[in-house]
Amino acid sequence: MKSFDVVVFLEAVAYGRIEWRKHVLQKLAERNIPHHAIREVLLQGELIREYVYDKPFAFALFLGYASGARRCTSWQLVTKQAASFVITVYEPSLEIIEADYRTKRK
């Protein structure tokens, strides 16, 4: 099992090796979330969960503040290309997430 390599991932983000999928771009527009907010979450936020068993690549969930709002963003890192892929971005809801913003409600 290979873990999510945060150092390689942040290097990919810092050098702009980010793949924005059509689905994510649509969600960003719908939720009125600017691209730069996503980079803020990654560079200043916190890695709160790794999904190391996900196929074909592990991915991670980050939590942080950007543009005055709390955001979650999940990413995959493709280490062969040292590129990062945005999976989704959202504002966590207390209807779904506990007050710690790290634990999903049961």
C-alpha positions as CSV (number, residue, x, y, z in Angstrom):
1,M,0.0,0.0,0.0
2,K,1.4,3.4,-1.0
3,S,0.6,6.5,1.0
4,F,-0.2,9.9,-0.3
5,D,3.2,11.7,-0.7
6,V,2.4,15.2,0.7
7,V,5.9,16.6,-0.2
8,V,5.7,15.6,-3.8
9,F,2.1,16.7,-4.0
10,L,2.8,20.2,-2.6
11,E,5.7,20.5,-5.0
12,A,3.4,19.7,-7.9
13,V,0.9,22.4,-6.7
14,A,3.7,25.0,-6.2
15,Y,4.9,24.5,-9.7
16,G,1.4,24.6,-11.1
17,R,1.2,20.9,-12.1
18,I,-2.6,20.8,-11.4
19,E,-5.1,19.1,-13.6
20,W,-8.5,20.8,-13.5
21,R,-11.1,18.3,-14.6
22,K,-14.3,19.5,-16.4
23,H,-16.5,18.3,-13.5
24,V,-14.5,20.2,-10.9
25,L,-14.5,23.4,-13.0
26,Q,-18.3,23.2,-13.2
27,K,-18.5,22.7,-9.5
28,L,-16.2,25.6,-8.8
29,A,-18.4,27.9,-11.0
30,E,-21.6,26.6,-9.4
31,R,-20.2,27.2,-5.9
32,N,-18.6,30.5,-6.8
33,I,-15.2,29.3,-5.6
34,P,-12.2,30.9,-7.2
35,H,-9.2,28.8,-8.3
36,H,-6.8,30.7,-6.1
37,A,-8.9,29.7,-3.1
38,I,-8.0,26.1,-3.8
39,R,-4.3,26.7,-3.8
40,E,-4.7,28.6,-0.4
41,V,-6.4,25.6,1.1
42,L,-3.6,23.3,0.0
43,L,-0.7,25.5,0.9
44,Q,-2.0,26.7,4.2
45,G,-4.6,24.1,5.1
46,E,-4.3,20.7,6.8
47,L,-4.2,17.2,5.5
48,I,-7.1,15.6,7.4
49,R,-7.5,12.2,5.7
50,E,-5.7,9.9,3.3
51,Y,-7.5,7.4,1.1
52,V,-4.6,5.0,0.4
53,Y,-6.7,2.2,-0.9
54,D,-8.4,4.2,-3.6
55,K,-7.8,3.0,-7.2
56,P,-6.0,3.7,-9.4
57,F,-4.3,6.3,-7.1
58,A,-4.4,7.2,-3.5
59,F,-6.0,10.5,-2.7
60,A,-6.1,12.9,0.2
61,L,-8.6,15.4,1.8
62,F,-7.4,18.8,2.8
63,L,-9.3,21.3,5.1
64,G,-8.5,25.0,5.3
65,Y,-9.8,28.5,4.9
66,A,-9.8,30.4,1.7
67,S,-11.5,33.6,0.6
68,G,-13.0,33.9,4.1
69,A,-14.7,30.5,4.0
70,R,-13.9,27.0,5.2
71,R,-13.2,24.7,2.3
72,C,-12.5,21.0,1.8
73,T,-10.7,19.8,-1.3
74,S,-9.7,16.3,-2.3
75,W,-6.8,15.5,-4.6
76,Q,-5.1,12.6,-6.3
77,L,-1.4,12.7,-6.9
78,V,0.0,10.8,-9.9
79,T,3.6,10.3,-8.9
80,K,4.8,9.0,-12.3
81,Q,3.9,12.4,-13.7
82,A,4.3,14.3,-10.5
83,A,1.0,16.0,-11.3
84,S,-2.0,16.6,-9.0
85,F,-5.6,16.1,-10.0
86,V,-8.5,18.0,-8.3
87,I,-11.3,15.6,-7.5
88,T,-13.7,17.9,-5.7
89,V,-14.0,21.1,-3.7
90,Y,-16.8,22.0,-1.3
91,E,-17.7,23.9,1.9
92,P,-18.3,21.4,4.6
93,S,-21.8,21.3,6.1
94,L,-22.4,20.7,9.8
95,E,-25.4,18.6,8.7
96,I,-22.9,16.1,7.3
97,I,-19.7,16.7,9.2
98,E,-19.2,17.0,13.0
99,A,-18.2,20.4,14.5
100,D,-14.5,19.4,14.4
101,Y,-14.8,19.5,10.5
102,R,-12.8,16.2,10.4
103,T,-15.4,13.5,11.2
104,K,-18.3,12.5,9.1
105,R,-21.6,12.2,10.9
106,K,-23.0,8.7,11.3
